[in-house]
Structures are given as structure tokens and as C-alpha cells.
Amino acid sequence: MEKWIWKLIGLVIPVVTPALRDMLRELLNKLEESAKKTPNPYDDILVEMLKAVTLSK
């Protein structure tokens, strides 16, 4: 994926409303629970990457 999209995501996430950020956090937590139930370790890696990109700020 293009580098600019990651920069854009990094700029947008901190300025979205707290309510939306909370919903995103809840969604990613549910996704993390589901990923842990699968035998595929890449599911866990994907969720960790998504959390790092979207919730790091």
C-alpha cells in the first residue's frame, strides 16, 4: 500500500471525535478476541498492526 495512505490515517485518527475513536477501539478489541481464537498467528499480527496504526495516538 502507498505510504501516503498511512500518513493520512495517522493524521485523521487523532482528530476524529472521541466517540468514534471509542467505537473503533471496541471494534478492534472484538477483532482481537476473534483473532486469538483462530490457529492462524497472522490474524493476531494483523490486529496488532491495525491497533498500532489507528490507536497509537
N, C-alpha and C positions, 0 to 999 in steps of 0.2 A: 504494500500500500504506500501511497505517496507520503513523504514526510510532512507535507503541509497539512494533511488532514489531522495528524497527531497534534501539531501545533495549534490548530484551530480548536480541537477538542479541549486541549489544555487551557485555552483562553476562554472558552464558553462555559465550561463546568463551574468555575469559581463564581460566575455572575448569574447563574440561574437561581431561581427562588429556592429558599431553604426547603419548602415543601416538596418541590420536585427532586431536589437532591436527596431528601429523606426517602422518597419513593424509590429512587434509583438504588440507594443503599439497601433497602429492603429487598428489592428485586435481585440484586447481586448476592445478598445473603441466602436467599432461597435457591438461587442458581448454584451457589457453593455447596449447600446441603445436598442438592441433587447430584452434583458432580462427584462428591465424596462417596456416593452410593454406587457409582459405576466402577468397573475394573480398569478403566482407561485413565492413566495418570495425566494424559494431555487435557482431559476435561478440567482437572484441578488447575493445571497450568494456565489454561485459557481464562478461567475465572479470576485467578490471581493477577493476570495481566490486565484484565478489564478493571478490576478494583484499583490497581496501581495507576492506571491511566485516568479513570473517572473520579476516584475518591481521594486522590493524594493531596488535594488542597482543601 
